[in-house]
Amino acid sequence: MTSPGIRKIIHVDMDAFYASVEQRDNPHLRGRPVAVGYGAKRGVVAAASYEAREYGVRSAMPSTTALRKCPPLIFVPPRFEVYRAISRQIREIFADYTDLIEPLSLDEAYLDVTENRRGLPTATATATEIRARIKAETGLNASAGISYNKFLAKLASDYRKPNGQFVVPPGHGEAFVENLPVAKFHGVGPVTAEKMNSLGIHTGADLRRQTVSFLQTHFGKSGPWYHAIAHGEDHRPVVSDRPRKSSGSETTFLEDLTEPAAVEQGVLSMADEVWAWCEKAQAFGRTVTVKIKYGDFRQATRSRTLAAPVVSQGLLRDTAVELVRTVYPLPTGVRLLGVTVSSFEASGPPAQLEFGF
């Protein structure tokens, strides 16, 4: 039996989700290096198949870089409606086991199966059955991490990828993280990892040796969190249907925009896409942010928080244009524009285990 108060958490992560869907639906792509995205000069890789990853192709990589690394790379345009439909199908499978489902994206989610609907004795058995059903019902592979908290479950789901699962049982979390590079820790980005490395912190064991005060001095309010995860501790619950914090849209242009009129038209297009989501979701925020990335990859953001939520398309458009005008005169051409609405109001206008874990 699991000790009272110990959760059973599963992190399910689909393997190369977008690319695997394309390979499933097009036999010609199977076994070949595939990138979901556009191969144009300004394209970006949204997802890469495992065959492409062997060449060093990664998501968010510029398409030109990906093609240099992998000349036989095949680009496939994304089909987000298909991906969303499959994600809903997978979510329905999860719901057969628990109500506590916290989606992180279309292709991954946390599940709290401390008490699961099917009465399976262990989280390990539950993860095995869920992965088998995903394969049978969608033809896609999923990996899973099983542990007593979210941080460890997410780390564990990467441990046997692709198409595998791994368990970190109670009492083993600290030992599991001690030899892992801090760059692999969820929540430690490249900049933070580099800063940790400069302080002599390379592994979980190095991080564990630091005091909370030392970590607060160097990493501010994140210091206590880093201290906790170095000891395998994470008390965050699985929260189903977490409220969305923002809605945004951005695009990279084939050619740099050099005229203010073209920049403003781009901002208006992004604002209209964001408004369409806000109206459909009946979610309205008070903060509008415009993102500008120049041709030399420098980036600027401009934000404004209004006294009341943005409840009309015209107000969103006007605010976004006013914000982008604050960067004039343009220092150089603009390669990317984005618009985001945030600060939403609460409501809109009217066998590894022997002890049963």
Number of C-alpha atoms within 10 A of each C-alpha: 9 15 10 6 8 13 22 24 28 33 30 27 27 24 23 19 22 26 26 23 20 23 20 15 12 10 10 10 17 16 12 16 23 28 32 23 24 19 20 12 13 17 18 22 25 20 25 29 28 21 17 23 19 13 16 14 27 21 18 14 16 20 25 18 16 24 17 12 16 19 12 12 22 18 20 20 13 18 13 11 9 12 17 14 12 20 20 13 14 22 19 11 16 23 14 12 22 16 16 21 22 19 20 13 10 19 21 22 21 27 30 26 25 21 17 20 12 11 11 15 14 20 27 24 13 19 27 15 14 19 25 15 18 20 15 11 13 14 14 21 21 27 24 33 30 30 28 29 27 26 22 29 28 24 23 25 26 21 16 14 18 17 17 17 25 22 25 24 22 19 10 15 21 20 15 19 25 19 13 17 17 27 19 16 20 13 14 15 13 12 10 14 20 16 15 21 16 10 12 11 19 20 21 26 20 19 24 20 12 15 13 16 13 13 19 16 12 13 16 11 11 15 18 17 16 24 22 16 21 27 20 24 18 15 12 9 15 21 15 15 11 11 10 10 12 17 20 19 20 20 16 16 15 12 13 18 21 17 12 17 10 13 23 20 12 21 27 22 19 22 29 17 16 22 28 12 15 23 14 8 10 14 26 26 24 18 21 26 20 26 20 23 19 19 17 10 11 11 14 13 15 17 17 15 16 13 8 11 22 26 18 12 16 14 13 24 21 13 21 27 19 15 19 24 14 10 14 8 10 16 10 14 17 25 23 24 26 23 31 23 29 20 18 20 14 9 10 16 10 4 10 10 13 8 12 14 26
